[in-house]
Amino acid sequence: MRDAVIVDAVRTAVGKRNGSLSKLHSASLSAHVLNALVERTGLDPALVDDVIWGCAGAVGMQAGCVGRAAVLAAGWPESVPAVTVDRQCGSSQQAVHQAAAGVISGQYAVAVAGGVEIMSTVPLGSTRGDGRFGEPFGPDVWARYGGVRFHQGMGAQLIADQYGITRTEMDQHGLDSHARAARAVDEGRFKGQIAPITVTDEDGTTRVFDTDEGIRRGSTLETLGGLKPAFREDGSITAGNASQVSDGTGALLVTTSEFARSQGWTPMARIHTAVVTGTDPVTMLKGPIPATAKALAKSGLSVDDIGAFEINEAFASVSLAWLRETGADYARMNPLGGAMAIGHPIGGSGARLMTTLVHHMRDNGIRYGLQSMCEGGGMANATVLELL
C-alpha cells in the first residue's frame, strides 16, 4: 500500500512587517527554501513531479502562479511544473494534503509542497482591488447571511464573546506564546528547521537572517492591557492577542516510503490523516474545532494520543476556544510559540507550522502530532503526522 511521507521540512525565519524579508521578491524567497531542500537531502530537482505552492494574496509579485515563478527562480529544470493553491490561511497546509494525495494515488513519485507570503508588500486584502472587478463573495453570499459583511477580526471577537474568553485570558495567551518562542530560540529549537538567508539592509550592508524577528521579550499583562481594541470599541481583540503581519516561506519534500528508500532518504514522518472541513463564514474561525474532531475520528486516535498540537494563533480567541472544546493539554498546544509571537505569513503559515511540528516531534520522540488552522470564508484543514 502506498503512503505519503515527509523526507524533510525547512523554512525561513519569519520576518516582521517591513522587516528583514520585506524587500525580497516572493519568488526569490520561495526559491531559497526549494534549494535548501536540495542541499539538505541531495534531491535531484528533475525528479520532482510537481511543486504545490500556497499563496493567499495572488496579486502583484505573487500573481501569475508564484509557485511556477519559484521553480524558475530556483534554477530548477523547466520541466518541473508548479501550481499555486489558495485556501486562505491554510493554503500551504492544503498544498501538503494535495502532495500527499498525489503520491498515494501514484500521480506523483515526488512532490514539493509549501507556500509563501510577503505581507509587507502584498498586504492582507490586496486581492479585493479597487472595486472595478467586483468584490469577493458577492451579493448572493451577503444576502444568505443577512447582509453581514463578515471579516476575520469580527469573527475572532464573536468567538471570544461566545466562549466567554476574557481579555486577560487572551493577553496571557499572547504573553505565553512570546515566552515559549523566546525560550525555543534561546535553546536552539529552531536551528534545524531554518534555512538562513543573506539580506541587505537599508544602508547596503549584508547580514544573515536566521531568527524569527516578531518575538517580543519582557512584555506584561499591564502593557498589553493598555492596547486599544482593534475591531469593536468595547471589544477585547487587540494587536497584542492577535497574529502578526509577517513575511516568510517554507517547503516540505513529500514522497512514498518506497521511493524514499530508493533514494537513500530517511523520512521524518508519515502523513497519517488529512482532512478539511467548512464552518459558518460569519464567526469564520471556528473551523479547527470540527476539523480536529474529523481528523481524530478518521485516524482512530484520541486527543490524549496526540503529543503535540500546532493550532494557528490567528487570534488568541481561536486557539483558546479550540482548547476548551477539545480538552487538550495547554502545554502541548504550540509548545514553541505560535503566530502571535512568530508571525503569520498567510500562504506560508501552513508550511511553517508543519515544519515546526515535524521537527519538534523528531527532537522529542513524539509519535503523533496534529496541526490545524482556521481559514478565510469559514474552513479549516487538519493533519495528523506520525513519527517514523
C-alpha positions in Angstrom: 0.0 0.0 0.0 1.4 3.4 -1.0 1.8 6.0 1.7 3.0 9.6 1.9 6.0 10.6 4.0 7.8 13.9 4.7 11.5 13.5 4.0 12.5 16.9 5.1 10.9 20.3 6.0 12.5 23.7 6.0 11.5 27.3 6.4 13.0 30.7 6.6 12.9 32.7 9.8 9.7 34.7 9.8 10.2 38.4 9.1 8.1 41.1 10.8 6.2 43.8 8.8 8.7 45.9 6.9 11.5 43.8 8.4 14.3 41.7 7.1 12.4 39.9 4.3 10.2 42.8 3.2 12.4 43.9 0.2 12.7 40.4 -1.4 10.5 39.1 -4.2 8.2 36.3 -3.2 9.5 34.0 -6.0 13.1 34.6 -4.9 12.3 33.9 -1.2 10.4 30.7 -2.2 13.4 29.6 -4.4 15.6 29.9 -1.3 13.7 27.1 0.5 13.4 25.0 -2.6 17.1 24.9 -3.0 17.5 24.4 0.8 15.6 21.1 0.3 18.1 20.2 -2.4 21.1 21.0 -0.2 19.7 19.1 2.8 18.5 15.9 1.0 20.6 15.7 -2.2 17.3 15.8 -4.2 17.7 16.0 -7.9 15.1 18.7 -8.8 14.4 16.9 -12.1 12.7 14.1 -10.1 10.0 16.5 -8.8 6.7 15.8 -10.4 5.0 18.9 -9.1 5.6 21.9 -6.8 2.4 22.7 -5.0 2.6 26.2 -3.5 0.3 28.1 -1.2 -0.3 31.8 -1.5 -3.4 33.8 -0.3 -2.5 37.1 -2.0 -2.0 36.2 -5.6 -1.6 39.8 -6.9 1.3 41.9 -7.9 4.6 40.0 -7.5 2.6 37.0 -6.2 0.4 36.8 -9.3 0.9 34.6 -12.3 1.4 31.4 -10.4 4.1 32.3 -7.9 4.8 28.6 -7.4 6.0 28.3 -11.1 8.0 31.5 -10.7 9.7 30.0 -7.6 10.8 26.9 -9.6 12.3 29.1 -12.3 13.9 31.4 -9.8 15.5 28.4 -8.1 17.1 27.4 -11.4 15.3 24.1 -11.4 14.7 22.4 -14.8 11.9 24.0 -16.9 10.3 20.5 -16.9 9.3 20.9 -13.3 5.7 22.2 -13.1 4.0 24.0 -10.3 0.6 25.1 -9.1 -0.5 27.8 -6.7 -3.1 27.0 -4.1 -5.4 29.4 -2.3 -7.2 28.1 0.8 -6.5 31.4 2.5 -4.5 30.9 5.8 -4.4 27.2 5.2 -3.0 27.4 1.6 0.3 25.6 2.2 -1.2 23.1 4.6 -3.6 22.3 1.8 -0.6 22.1 -0.5 0.8 19.3 1.7 -2.5 17.5 1.5 -2.5 17.6 -2.3 1.1 16.5 -2.4 0.2 13.5 -0.2 -2.8 12.6 -2.3 -0.7 12.8 -5.4 2.0 10.4 -4.2 -0.5 8.0 -2.6 -2.6 7.8 -5.8 0.5 7.3 -7.9 0.2 10.5 -9.9 3.5 11.7 -8.3 6.6 9.9 -7.1 8.0 13.1 -5.6 6.3 16.4 -4.8 7.3 19.5 -3.0 4.7 21.4 -1.0 4.9 24.8 0.7 3.9 28.4 0.3 4.9 32.0 0.7 3.6 35.4 1.6 5.3 38.7 1.8 2.6 40.7 3.5 4.8 43.8 3.8 4.5 44.2 0.0 1.2 42.4 -0.6 -1.0 43.4 2.4 -3.9 41.4 3.6 -6.9 42.4 1.5 -4.9 43.3 -1.6 -6.9 40.9 -3.7 -10.0 42.9 -3.2 -8.7 45.5 -5.6 -10.4 48.9 -6.1 -13.9 47.6 -6.8 -13.7 47.8 -10.6 -13.8 44.0 -10.9 -16.4 43.3 -8.2 -15.8 42.2 -4.7 -15.2 38.7 -3.1 -18.3 36.6 -2.1 -20.8 38.8 -3.9 -24.5 39.8 -3.3 -25.9 36.2 -3.0 -23.5 35.3 -0.3 -24.0 38.6 1.6 -27.8 38.0 1.3 -27.5 34.5 2.6 -26.0 35.9 5.9 -28.4 38.8 6.3 -26.2 41.3 4.6 -23.4 41.0 7.2 -20.0 42.0 5.7 -18.1 39.4 7.7 -14.3 39.6 8.2 -11.8 37.7 10.4 -11.4 40.3 13.1 -15.1 40.4 13.6 -15.2 36.6 13.7 -12.5 36.5 16.3 -14.4 38.9 18.5 -17.6 36.9 18.1 -15.7 33.7 19.2 -14.4 35.5 22.3 -18.0 36.6 23.1 -19.5 33.2 22.5 -17.0 31.3 24.7 -16.7 34.0 27.4 -13.0 34.3 26.8 -11.8 37.3 28.7 -9.3 40.0 27.6 -7.0 38.9 30.3 -7.1 35.3 29.2 -6.3 36.3 25.6 -3.5 38.6 26.7 -2.0 35.9 28.9 -2.1 33.5 25.9 -0.2 36.1 23.9 2.4 36.5 26.6 2.8 32.7 26.8 3.2 32.5 23.0 6.1 35.0 23.1 7.7 33.4 26.1 7.6 29.9 24.6 9.0 31.2 21.3 11.8 33.1 23.0 12.7 30.0 25.0 12.8 28.0 21.8 15.1 30.5 20.2 17.4 30.5 23.3 17.5 26.7 23.4 18.2 26.4 19.6 15.0 24.6 18.9 14.5 26.2 15.5 18.0 25.9 14.2 17.5 22.6 12.4 14.4 23.8 10.5 15.5 27.3 9.4 17.4 28.0 6.2 19.5 31.1 6.9 19.3 33.8 4.1 21.5 36.7 3.4 19.6 40.0 3.3 20.6 43.6 2.6 19.8 46.4 4.9 18.8 50.0 4.0 22.4 51.1 4.4 23.7 48.5 1.9 25.2 46.2 4.5 24.5 42.5 4.2 23.8 40.1 7.1 22.5 36.6 7.6 18.8 36.4 8.7 18.1 33.3 10.7 15.9 34.2 13.7 12.2 34.9 13.8 12.0 38.6 14.4 8.5 39.2 15.7 9.2 37.7 19.1 8.9 40.2 21.9 10.5 39.7 25.3 9.6 41.3 28.6 6.1 42.4 28.0 3.5 42.3 30.8 -0.3 42.0 31.2 -0.3 45.6 32.2 1.4 46.6 28.9 -1.0 44.5 26.8 -3.9 45.8 28.8 -3.2 49.3 27.6 -3.7 48.4 23.9 -6.8 49.6 22.2 -9.4 47.1 20.9 -9.0 46.6 17.1 -12.4 45.7 15.8 -15.0 46.9 18.2 -14.9 49.9 20.6 -15.9 47.7 23.6 -14.1 44.6 22.2 -11.2 42.5 23.5 -9.2 41.7 20.4 -6.1 43.8 20.2 -2.7 43.7 18.4 -1.3 42.0 21.5 -3.5 39.0 21.3 -3.6 38.5 17.5 -1.2 37.2 14.9 1.4 39.5 13.3 1.7 40.7 9.8 4.6 38.8 8.5 6.8 37.6 5.7 8.1 34.1 5.2 8.1 30.8 3.4 8.5 27.0 3.9 8.8 23.8 1.9 8.4 20.1 2.5 9.6 17.2 0.4 6.8 14.5 0.1 7.1 11.1 -1.4 6.4 7.4 -0.6 8.3 5.2 1.8 9.3 3.0 -1.1 10.7 5.9 -3.2 12.4 7.4 -0.2 14.3 4.0 0.3 15.3 4.0 -3.4 17.0 7.4 -2.9 18.6 6.6 0.5 16.4 9.1 2.3 15.2 8.5 5.9 11.7 10.1 6.2 10.8 12.1 9.3 7.1 11.4 9.5 4.2 9.9 7.7 1.1 11.9 6.8 -1.2 9.7 8.7 -4.6 11.6 8.2 -5.6 14.7 6.3 -9.0 16.3 6.3 -10.6 19.6 5.5 -14.0 21.0 6.6 -16.2 24.1 6.5 -18.0 26.1 9.1 -20.1 29.3 9.1 -18.3 32.2 7.4 -19.5 34.8 9.9 -17.7 33.6 13.0 -15.4 32.1 10.3 -12.5 31.0 12.5 -14.0 28.1 14.5 -13.0 25.6 11.8 -10.2 23.9 13.7 -12.7 22.6 16.2 -14.7 20.4 13.8 -11.6 19.7 11.7 -9.8 18.3 14.7 -12.8 16.1 15.6 -13.0 14.9 12.0 -9.3 14.1 11.9 -9.3 12.2 15.2 -12.4 10.2 14.2 -10.8 9.3 10.8 -7.5 8.4 12.4 -8.9 6.4 15.3 -6.9 8.4 17.7 -8.0 10.4 20.8 -6.9 13.8 21.8 -4.7 12.2 24.5 -2.8 10.2 21.9 -1.5 13.4 20.3 1.8 14.6 21.8 1.9 18.0 20.2 -0.6 20.3 18.6 0.1 23.2 16.2 -3.1 25.3 16.2 -2.6 28.5 14.3 -2.9 31.5 16.6 -4.7 33.8 14.1 -6.2 35.3 17.2 -6.0 34.2 20.8 -9.7 33.5 20.9 -9.4 30.9 18.1 -6.8 28.7 19.9 -8.4 29.2 23.3 -11.8 28.2 22.0 -10.3 25.2 20.3 -8.6 24.3 23.7 -11.9 24.5 25.5 -13.8 22.3 23.0 -11.1 19.6 22.7 -9.9 19.5 26.3 -6.3 19.3 25.1 -3.4 20.0 27.3 -2.4 23.6 27.1 1.3 22.7 27.4 1.0 20.6 24.3 -0.5 23.3 22.2 2.0 25.4 20.3 4.8 24.4 22.7 7.4 26.5 20.8 5.1 29.6 20.5 2.6 30.4 17.8 1.6 33.1 15.3 1.1 35.7 17.9 4.9 35.6 18.5 6.5 34.1 15.4 4.1 35.6 12.9 1.6 34.6 10.3 2.7 34.9 6.7 -0.6 33.8 5.4 0.2 31.5 2.4 3.3 30.2 4.1 1.9 29.6 7.5 0.7 26.0 7.0 4.2 25.0 5.9 5.8 26.9 8.8 3.6 25.2 11.3 4.2 21.8 9.8 7.9 22.3 9.6 8.0 23.3 13.3 5.7 20.4 14.2 7.6 17.6 12.5 11.0 18.8 13.8 9.6 19.1 17.3 8.2 15.6 17.0 11.5 14.2 15.9 13.5 16.1 18.5 11.3 14.8 21.3 10.3 11.4 20.2 6.6 12.3 19.9 4.7 9.7 17.9 1.7 11.7 16.8 1.3 15.4 16.1 -1.8 17.3 14.9 -2.0 20.6 13.1 -5.0 22.7 12.2 -5.7 26.3 11.2 -8.7 28.5 10.6 -9.2 29.8 7.1 -11.0 32.7 5.4 -14.6 32.0 4.4 -15.1 29.5 7.2 -12.9 26.5 6.5 -10.1 24.5 8.2 -7.6 21.8 7.4 -6.3 19.3 10.0 -3.4 17.0 9.6 -2.2 14.1 11.8 1.5 13.3 11.4 3.1 10.0 12.6 6.8 10.0 13.5 9.0 7.5 11.7 
